[in-house]
Amino acid sequence: MSKGKTNRQSTVTRRQFVGAAAAAAGLTVVPAHVLGGPGGSAPSDTLNIGAIGVGGHGAFLVDEIYNQARRMPKGLGGVRFAALCDVDRKRASATIIRKLPAVTNYGGFKKFPKAKQYADFRRMLDKEQKNIDAVVVAAPDHLHIPVSVMAMRMGKHCYCEKPLAHNICEARLAAETARKNKVATQMGIGNHSSETFRRVVEVVRSGAIGDVREAHAWCDNDKGMPADDGKLAWGDRPPRQKPATPEGLNWDLWLGPAPVRPYHPAYHPIVWRNWWDFGNGRLGDMGCHLLDLVFWALELKHPLTVESTGPRRVGLQVAPKWLISKWTFPRRGKLPPVALTWHHGGKRPKLMKQANLPNWPIGVLFVGSEGMLITEIEVIPPRFELYPKKKFAGFKMPPKTIPRSFGHAREWIIACKTGKPTTCGFDYAGPLTETVLLGNVAYRVGEKLQWDPMKLKAVNCPKADRFIRRKYRKGWEL
């Protein structure tokens, strides 16, 4: 990896056990020049990372990656945060308290004061091109692909938070760019690496609940949005007030490729994801987490159709407070066609009440010809139950057939160092993200869409095109 001092590492417990597990998982350290690594250095050296968006949630992500890197399989080295970028210097330098659970954390600028600091990711990537091997992207949705694609075109490995992209064309571009440049990638949906997700996939694929032709996912915890009167409400237009931009915030860089508008706390730092110019609402926020389990278990890729129902606010600037989206998927080999439905804002599948299923706030339901499996996502670790309970009393779990993960971030670090593929790389995360964002497109045009994944086009609805791709502000074009 790039030259640089390795972060001080704590003693790893059970080193021999972890090292043996790495060998059992098929990890092989190979020369970097075989993988196209910079400078021909060995992949067991320190992985030098540049992180973009290191305040708020980004601070927790950087901390998680650093902590997981301190417990790497023996012989694979660690990581060093060589360069950090954030448009909001104050947040990136703050001490952060997460209430549930109570965790003290530090913005990246404060946690890694020796790292080079930048406000503009383009300048960081240009100046630090020879000093970093990989990037971590935790900026808002509208900046995910401008950062990720620029970095991958430079040959940098990439870890990007969910959703992978702000729109469908960007998701496809991300997967194509990763493939072309042969870089290690991972989308940030940590549950994908959990034991519970693996067990659910193994149970569904074992045929225990029969053929699955119907699946559901739902999510509560809906957030409001500051309106002009200062109360939490759902507005259809930008706020009228023009407060001063906070000290330390470069608002023009925060906007990036999005249309210019004055700063307002309705956008930054918390509720940007509810505005279409910057985010993708609740579906974009949690859809990749929940629909991932269905995609994985049922081997889904591209839908045939999608339709969405929500408050009739078609074409306006704010994501809906509640939404029901339904995708249909074709037969996949021996697997039957399936209908997948998303619900948020207090909505639930009618079947839950009919079958007396638990009313968990965030969950996934598989409906099979021989039974049902319901998973609760909000608890740690996630859990699942089989219904009818009487039928599945004494159920014997199937064999473990999926390789176990070393941790979501650690899996990516290992991939950067060894060339071993991740389980949520952009080849997988791209189609998942495309499907999630199609639900929003169907809502925004107010029509059922017939989807052509090869052409990235709703063949029956030309007006959907403007939501499938976007115009970029001058100077920010990809």
SEDREN-327802 format. One record per residue: x, y, z of N, C-alpha, C in turn; residue in one letter. Coordinates in steps of 0.05 Angstrom, whole numbers, plus 5000, padded with zeros to 4 digits. Layout:
BEGIN
XYZXYZXYZA
...
END
This chain:
BEGIN
501749765000500050005000501750255000M
500650484998502150734996503950765021S
506150895017508050935039506751105061K
507351045085506251205108506451045133G
506351185156506551055182503950915188K
504250685200501850525208500750635234T
498050655236496850725261497650535283N
498050625306498750455329496550255334R
497150005337495149805339495149665366Q
492849615376492649475402493049175398S
493749035419494048745418491348615411T
491348445392488848305383488548045399V
486348005412485947755427485347525408T
486047285416485547045400486647065372R
489047165369490247205343490446945327R
491246735341491546485326488846385316Q
486746425331484046335322483246495298F
483546755298482746925276484446865251V
487046815255488746755233487946495220G
487246295237486346035226483746065211A
481946235222479346295208479846425181A
481846605180482446735154483346525134A
485046345143486046135124483745965115A
481945895134479645725127477745865107A
477646135109475946295091477246335063A
479646235060480946245034482346505029G
483246655050484646905046487546855038L
488446975017491146935007492347215002T
494647265014496047515008497647474983V
497047644963498447624937499847884932V
501947884914503348134908501548344898P
502048594906500248814898500248864868A
502648804855502648864826500748684811H
500148444822498248264810495448384811V
494848534833492248654837492048934825L
494249034814494249304805494649504827G
495749414849496149594872498249804867G
498050034880499950254875502750194883P
504650254866507450234873508549954876G
506949744870507949474872508349384901G
507249534921507649464949505949234957S
506649094978505248854986502648925000A
500448764995497848825006497748795036P
499848675049499848645078500748905091S
501649105075502449365086499949515095D
500349745107498149915115496450015092T
493850005095492050115075491550405081L
492350585064492050875069489450965057N
487751085074485051155066484651455066I
483051545047482051815047479051805052G
478051945071475151935079473852205072A
471452185060469952425053467352425068I
466852625084464552645102465152525129G
466652665146467552555171466452685196V
464152825192462652935215460052775216G
458552795238456052655241456252355237G
454552235220454651945216457451855205H
458652025189461251955178463351915199G
463052055222464952025244464751745256A
462251645258461851375269462851165249F
462551205223463451015203466451005203L
467851225204470751235204471751095229V
470451135252471251015277470850705275D
468650615263468150335260470250205242E
470850325220472950215202475650195217I
476350405231478850405246478950185267Y
476750155282476649945303476649665291N
475249625269475249365256478049295245Q
479449505235482049455224484149385246A
483549455270485349385293485149085300R
483148955289482748665295482748505269R
484648565252484948425227486048145230M
485447965212486747705212489847735211P
491247565224494147585227495447605200K
497347795198498947825174497848015153G
495448135159494248305139494548605145L
496048675165496548955171494049105179G
494249375179491949545188491349755168G
490149975178489550205161490650465173V
490850665157491650925165489951125151R
488651315165487151525152489051745145F
489851755120491851935111490752215104A
488252225095487052475087484052475093A
483052695102480252725110479052965096L
476452945089475053165076472353205087C
471653455093468953525101468453815096D
466053875086465454155080464654315105V
464154175127463354305152465554255173D
467354435175469654395193468854375222R
466754515230465954505258464854225265K
463254115249462153845254464353635253R
466153665234468353475231470353485254A
470153705270472053735292470653695319S
468153615319466553615343466853355359A
466053375385465653135401462653075400T
462052825393459252745388458352535408I
456052565419454852375438452552245425I
452651985421450351835410448751735434R
446251805435444651735459443951445462K
443251315439442551025440444150875420L
446150715429447150705457448850945463P
449450985488451051225496453951175488A
454851315467457551285457458651565452V
461051615462462451855456464251815431T
463951995412465451965387466552235379N
468452235361469652475352469552505322Y
469052755313469252805284472052725274G
472152655249474752555238477052755241G
476553015239478753205242479853195270F
478153145289479053135317480352865324K
479252655313480252385319482952335306K
483352435282485752385267487052655259F
488052805279489053075274491553085255P
492952865252495352855235494652815206K
492152735200491352695172491152965158A
491752965132491353205116488353275115K
487653525118484853605119484153775095Q
481753715084480753855061477753915063Y
476854115048473954165046472854065019A
474454064998473653984971474853704965D
473053504961474053234955475653224929F
475053394910476453394885479353474889R
479753674905482453764912483953544928R
482553414947483753204962484752974945M
482952884927483752654910486052734891L
486052974882488153064864490853084878D
490853214902493253254917494353004930K
492552824939493352584954493352334937E
493252364911492952134893495051924898Q
497552004904499751814908499951724937K
498351844955498551784984496251614995N
494251564979491951404988491451164969I
490450954981489850714966486850674963D
485250794980482350744982480950984993A
478350994987476651214998474251105012V
473351245032470851195047469051435042V
466551385032464751605024462351605042V
462151805059459851835077458552105075A
458752235052457452485047454452435041A
452752635038449952595031449752455003P
447352344998446852184974447752314948D
447252574945447752704919450752734913H
452452664933455352684928456652404926L
455052194931456251924931457751854906H
456451884883457651804858459751994848I
459352264849461552444842464152374856P
464052304882466452234897467451954888V
465551754890466351484885467551434857S
466251544837467151504809469851634804V
470151874814472752014811474951844824M
474451744848476451584862477051324848A
474951184839475350924826476750954799M
476251174785477651224760480651264765R
481351344789484151364797485351104807M
483650894807484550634816484350594846G
482750754860482450734889480150544896K
480550374915478450214926476350394939H
473850294941471750484950469750344968C
469250464991467050395010465150635010Y
462650585001460650804999458250735015C
457250935031454850895046452450855028E
450350745040447850695025446150955024K
444450985004444350834980446850894963P
447650704947450050744931450050994915L
447751074905447551304887445151474892A
445151714880442851894883440651824862H
441451704840439451624819440351364806N
438651264789439050994778441450984759I
441751184742443951184723446651194738C
446751334760449151354776449851074788E
447850924797448350664808449550474787A
448550494763449650324741452550414735R
453050674734455650774729457650684750L
456850674775458550594797459450304793A
457550124787458249844783460149804759A
459549954737461249924713464050034718E
464250254733466850374738468550194756T
467250074777468649894795469749644779A
468049544761468849304746471149374727R
470949604714472949674694475649724708K
475649844732478149914745479149704765N
477549484767478449254784479149344812K
477349494824477749584852475949434871V
476649414896475049294917472949494926A
470449404927468249584934466449454955T
465049624970463049534990461049764994Q
458449704994456449895002455849865032M
455550085046455250075075452549995085G
451949735085449549625098450549395116I
451249475141452549285159451049035165G
448349045165446848805171447448575152N
448248645128448948445108451048245118H
452748335135454848165145454148025171S
451648055180450847935206450247635204S
450447505226449847215228446847175222E
445147345232442247315228441547325199T
442647515184442047525155442847265141F
445147165148446046915136444246685143R
443246665167441546455175438846475161R
437846715158435246755144435546665115V
437746745102438146665074438346365072V
439746245090440045955090437345805094E
435745915112433145785118431345815093V
431146055081429446095058430345925035V
432945915030434045765007433845455012R
433545375037433345095043430644985035S
428645155029426045075022424145025046G
425045105069423545055094420745175093A
420445415080417845545078416645515050I
417845335034416745285007417545494987G
416045504965416545704944415645984954D
417446174951416746454960416046614935V
413546694935412546864913411747144923R
412047194948411247454960413147514983E
414047774984415747865006415048155012A
415448235037414848505046417048615063H
417448875063419249015081417849265091A
418349345116417049585126418849725146W
418249985150419950145167418350385178C
418550425204417350665216419450875221D
419351005244421351205251421551435230N
419251515220419151725200420051985213D
421552145198422552415208420952635194K
420452845210419153085198421253275187G
420253505178422053695165421253975174M
423254145181422654415190421254575168P
419054695175417654865156418255155162A
417055335147417655625151417055725179D
414955605192414255695218415955575240D
417955415233419755295253418755035264G
416254955259415154705269415854475250K
415854225260416353995243413853945226L
414153965201411953925182413153835156A
411353775137412253675111411653895090W
413754045082413454255063413854165035G
412654325016412954254988414754444973D
415954634987417654834974419954904993R
422055014982424355094999423455305020P
424755315043424055515063424555795052P
422955985062423256265053425556405066R
426156335092428256485106430956425094Q
432756615099435556585089437456645112K
437656455131439456495154442356495145P
444056605161446856615155448056335155A
449856285137451156025136452955995160T
452755765174454355725199457355755193P
458755845213461655875211462955605206E
464755595187466155345182464855165160G
462455245151461055085130461455215103L
462455065084462655155056460155055042N
458155235040455555155030455655085000W
457255224985457455164956458554884952D
460554794967461554524964459554324975L
458054394995455954205005453954154983W
453154354968451254324946452354154924L
454954184918456254024898454754034871G
453853804860452553794834449653884835P
448453924859445653994861445154284854A
442654354847441954634840442554814864P
443355064857443955254878441455344892V
441655364919439555474936440855574961R
439655774975440855884999441055675021P
443055705039443255525062440755545079Y
439955325091437855315111438255055128H
437755065154438054825170436054605163P
434054665145432254455135433754265117A
436154335108437754155091440054035107Y
441654195119444054095133443854185162H
444454005182445853755177444253505177P
441653515184440253265189438253175167I
436553355158434253265143434553295112V
436953315103437453335074436253095058W
436152865071435252625056432252645048R
430752825060427952845053427453025029N
429553155019429353334995430353184971W
428853174950429653014926432353104914W
432953364916435553454905437953334919D
437553234944439853144959439652854968F
437252754972436852484983434552334970G
433752124983431651944971429551864991N
429152025011427051975031427551725047G
425351625059425651395077426251145061R
425251115037425850885021428750875015L
429951105006432751105001434451065026G
433551165048434951135073435150855083D
432850715084432750445096432250225076M
431450295051430850085032433149895026G
435550005024437849825018438349635041C
437949725065438249545089436349315088H
433749375083431649165086431349005060L
431249135037430848975013433248805006L
435548875017437948715014437448425022D
436048385044435548105054433947955034L
431948075022430247945002431747894977V
433348094968434948064944436847824947F
438047804970440047594975438747324976W
436747294992435447034996434046934971A
432847114955431347024932432847064905L
435347154907437047184884435747364863E
434947594872433647794854435747974841L
434948104819436748294806435148534795K
433748494772432348714760429348654760H
427648854768424748804767423648844739P
421148734736419648774711417949024712L
416649064735414849294739415249404767T
414349654770414349784796412149994796V
410750004819408650204823408750294852E
408050544857408250664884405750824891S
404950804916402650964926403551124950T
402851374951403451544973401751794972G
402251994990400752244989401252364961P
399152464948399352554921400852814919R
403452794919405253034917407152994894R
406152884872407852804850409453034839V
412053004836413753204824414653424842G
413753424867414553634885417353574897L
418253754915421053744923421653564947Q
419653474960420053324985419053044983V
420552854995419752574995417152535011A
415552335006413052295019413352195048P
411352265064411452185093410851885095K
409251775077408851485076408851395047W
409551145043409851045016409450735016L
408050634996407850354990408850314962I
410950164958412050104932412049804927S
411349724902411149434896412649384870K
414549194871416049104848415348814841W
415248744816414948464808417548374794T
418348124800420848014789420147754774F
421647694753421147464737422147204751P
421546984738422746724747425746734744R
427146624764430046604763430846314764R
431346184741431845904741429545744751G
429945594773427745444785426145604805K
427045844811425546014830423146144816L
420846154830418446264818418446574817P
416746694801416446984801415747074830P
416447324836415847424863415047714862V
413247784881412448064885413648164911A
414948394910416248504934415048774940L
414148814965412749064972414149204995T
414549464992415749635013413449805026W
413649845053411650005067413250185087H
412650445087413750615109411750825117H
412250945141410451145151408051025165G
408450805179406250675194404650475178G
405350435153403850235136404949955141K
403149755138403949475143402549295122R
403849065117402448865100399848775114P
397648755100395148665112395448385123K
397148225111397547955120398447935149L
399848135159400948125186398748095207M
396648255203394348245222392847985218K
392447905193390947655188392347415199Q
394947405199396447175208397447205237A
396647425250397447485278400447485281N
401847615262404747645264405547875282L
407947875294408748095311409048355296P
408148575308408148835295410848975301N
412948865291415548985295415849245279W
417249445289417449705276419049705250P
421049525248422649505223422949205218I
422049115195422148825191421948745161G
422348485158422148355131420548105134V
418748045115417047815116417247655089L
417847405091417747225068415247055070F
413647045049411246885049411646645030V
411846405041412246175025409845995022G
409945795005407745615001407345425025S
409445405043409345225065409545365092E
409745625092410045775117411146055112G
411646195134412646475132415046505151M
416846685143419146765160419047065163L
419147165188419147445194421647515209I
422947735201425447825213425148105225T
426048145249426148415261428948525257E
429148765246431748875239432749075261I
430949205275431649415293433249325317E
432849085327434248985350437048895343V
438848895362441548805358442148565376I
442848325366442748275337439948235327P
439448245300436848195289435947915296P
433247865295432147595301430047525281R
429347265280427247185261425646965274F
423146935264421346725273419946595249E
419146345252417746195232414846165240L
413046195221410146165225408945975205Y
406745825212405545815239407345685259P
407345785283409245695304408845395310K
406345305310405845025316407144845296K
406944925270408044755249411144745251K
412344965260415344975260416444925288F
414844825307415944755333418044535329A
420344575341422444375339423844375312G
423544595297424844625271427844595273F
429044435257431944395256433144575235K
434944745244436144935225437844795204M
437844895179439444775158442444825163P
444144685148447044715151447845005143P
450045095154451145355147452645325121K
451645445100452845425074454145675064T
453645905077454746165069457246225086I
459446295074461846365090461146595109P
462146575133461546775154463447025149R
462447255158463847505153465647575177S
467847715171469547825192468548095201F
466348195190465448465196465248615170G
463248785167462648915141465049085131H
466049255149468349425141470849255138A
471349065156473748905155473748735129R
471348645121471148495096472248655072E
471548915072472549085051475549135053W
476549175077479449215080480948975071I
479948735078481248485069481248465038I
478948555026478748544997480848734984A
481248974996483149164986485949044987C
486548885007489248775011489748514996K
487648364991488048094980486748034953T
484848204946483348154921480947964925G
480547874950478247704955475747874953K
473647774939471247944935469647994961P
468348214962466448274984463748164977T
461948144997459248044992457348264984T
458148514987456348734980457748934962C
459448834944460749004925458749134906G
459749314890457949474873456549314852F
457649084844456248914825453648814837D
453548774864451148694878449548934887Y
450949134898449549364909448349544887A
449549534863448449704841445649624834G
445049374826442249294820440349334844P
441349284868439649324892438849614894L
440849794891440250084893438450174871T
438850074846437150144824434250074830E
433849844841431049754848429849934869T
431349984890430350164912429450434900V
431250554884430650824874428450824853L
427950594840425650574822423050624836L
422850534862420450584877419850884879G
421851044883421551334884420751444857N
421951344836421251444809418351394803V
417351154809414551084804412751274820A
413451344845411851524861411851804848Y
414151894839414352164829412952214803R
412752004786411152034761408251954765V
407651804786404851724791403851514772G
405651344762404751134743406150874749E
404950644741406250384741408250374718K
410650304724412750304704413450024695L
413749994668414849754656417849804652Q
419549644665422349704667424049544648W
425849684633427749554616430549614628D
431749414642434249454656436649494637P
436449384613438649414594438949704585M
436649834580436550104569436250314592K
435950214617435350394640433050584633L
430850464626428650624616425950504624K
424050674632421250594636419950614609A
419650384595418850384567416150504562V
414450504582411750614579411450894589N
413651014599413351274612415751454608C
415951584585418251754579418751974600P
416652064613417052284632418552184657K
419051924660420551824683423551874679A
424351934654427251964648428652164666D
427252384672428552594687429052524716R
427752304725428252214753430151974753F
430651854730432551634727435451734726I
435751974715438352104713437952394722R
440052554724439652834732441553014717R
440953264717442753464707444653554729K
447253594722449153674741449853974739Y
450254094761450954374761453654414746R
453854634732456254674715458754654733K
460654504722463154464737463154204754G
460854074756460653834772459853594755W
459953614729459053394711460953154715E
459752914712461352674713462652624687L
END
